[in-house]
Structures are given as structure tokens and as C-alpha cells.
Amino acid sequence: MIIIRILLLVIFISNITQIANAKPKCPDIKAIQASDKLSEKLTGGKVFKEGEVLKVNLPSYTKEVASYIYVKSDGLYYSIFTLVNTKCVARFIKRTNGKY
């Protein structure tokens, strides 16, 4: 009886690891690049500091990425936050108020 439970547990764990590894993931570098590109397009500014991945949501493997943009016409610095999915497509979430 104990051997059957151990075997079922091993099978269950191996299935979970296969499912977790089978999901395609967007590398951090590409996620940052997608976020920076979308942020520049939305604000009309340029990146002044490399973006960073803040959080990875495990069930969906989406990444929350912060991009730091300087808009010369306003003279303001913005932090733009995006969600990047497993296909490296960024979606705008929010931005901060501009700072001098």
C-alpha cells in the first residue's frame, strides 16, 4: 500500500514538472525590450535607464516590467509599467506622474 502511494506521488510530481517546463517563456531581456519599445511609442520619449522585471506571475508566466523613459519635450522622467506575456507582447498597465 505504501509503495503504491509513493509511486503515485512520483508520477504526480513528474507530470507537474513536465507541464511547468512545457509552457513557453519569454526571456527577461526580450521582455524588457518589448516593454521599452511600447513605452517609447506611447510617450514619445527615450529610455534613460534599462528596464527591469519586477514580478513573474507563475500560473500564466506573464512578467511585470518597469521601463524608465525621459520625455524631452516635457522635461520629465516617467516610470511605465507593462505586462509581457509568454509571446513577448507587452501590454500597458500604468505610469507614474512625471518627475523633474
C-alpha positions in Angstrom: 0.0 0.0 0.0 2.8 2.4 0.9 4.7 1.5 -2.3 1.6 2.3 -4.4 1.2 5.7 -2.7 4.9 6.5 -3.3 4.6 5.6 -7.0 1.5 7.7 -7.4 3.3 10.6 -5.8 6.3 10.2 -8.1 4.1 10.1 -11.1 2.1 13.2 -10.0 5.3 15.2 -9.4 6.8 14.2 -12.7 3.6 15.3 -14.5 3.6 18.7 -12.8 7.2 19.3 -13.7 6.6 18.4 -17.3 3.6 20.8 -17.5 5.6 23.6 -15.9 8.5 23.1 -18.3 6.4 22.8 -21.4 5.0 26.3 -21.1 7.0 28.7 -23.4 8.6 31.6 -21.5 9.7 35.0 -22.7 13.3 35.6 -21.6 13.9 38.6 -19.4 15.9 40.5 -22.0 13.2 40.2 -24.6 10.5 41.2 -22.1 12.4 44.3 -21.2 13.0 45.2 -24.9 9.3 44.7 -25.7 8.3 46.9 -22.7 10.8 49.7 -23.6 9.6 49.7 -27.2 6.0 50.0 -26.2 6.8 52.7 -23.6 8.8 54.8 -26.1 5.9 54.5 -28.6 3.3 55.6 -26.0 5.2 58.6 -24.6 7.3 59.7 -27.5 10.4 59.7 -25.2 13.6 57.7 -24.9 14.8 55.1 -22.4 17.2 56.7 -19.9 17.7 53.6 -17.7 17.5 49.9 -18.5 14.1 48.4 -17.5 13.7 45.6 -15.0 11.4 42.7 -14.5 9.6 43.3 -11.2 7.5 40.2 -10.9 6.7 36.9 -12.7 3.1 35.6 -12.3 3.6 31.9 -12.2 0.3 30.4 -13.4 0.4 32.5 -16.7 4.1 33.3 -16.8 3.4 36.9 -17.5 6.1 39.4 -16.4 5.5 42.8 -14.9 8.2 45.1 -16.3 9.2 48.6 -15.4 10.6 50.9 -18.1 12.2 54.3 -17.4 11.5 57.0 -20.0 12.6 60.6 -20.4 10.4 62.8 -22.5 12.4 65.8 -23.7 9.5 67.9 -24.8 8.1 67.9 -21.2 11.5 67.6 -19.5 10.0 64.9 -17.3 11.1 61.3 -16.3 8.4 58.6 -16.2 8.2 55.0 -15.0 6.0 52.9 -17.3 4.7 49.5 -16.1 3.7 46.8 -18.6 2.7 43.2 -18.6 4.6 41.0 -21.0 3.1 37.6 -22.0 4.9 34.4 -23.0 5.0 35.5 -26.6 6.9 38.7 -25.6 4.0 41.0 -26.3 3.8 44.0 -24.0 0.5 45.5 -22.6 0.4 48.8 -20.9 -0.7 48.8 -17.2 0.1 52.2 -15.7 2.6 55.1 -15.5 3.8 57.4 -12.8 3.4 61.2 -12.8 6.4 62.8 -14.4 9.3 63.9 -12.2 12.0 66.6 -13.0 
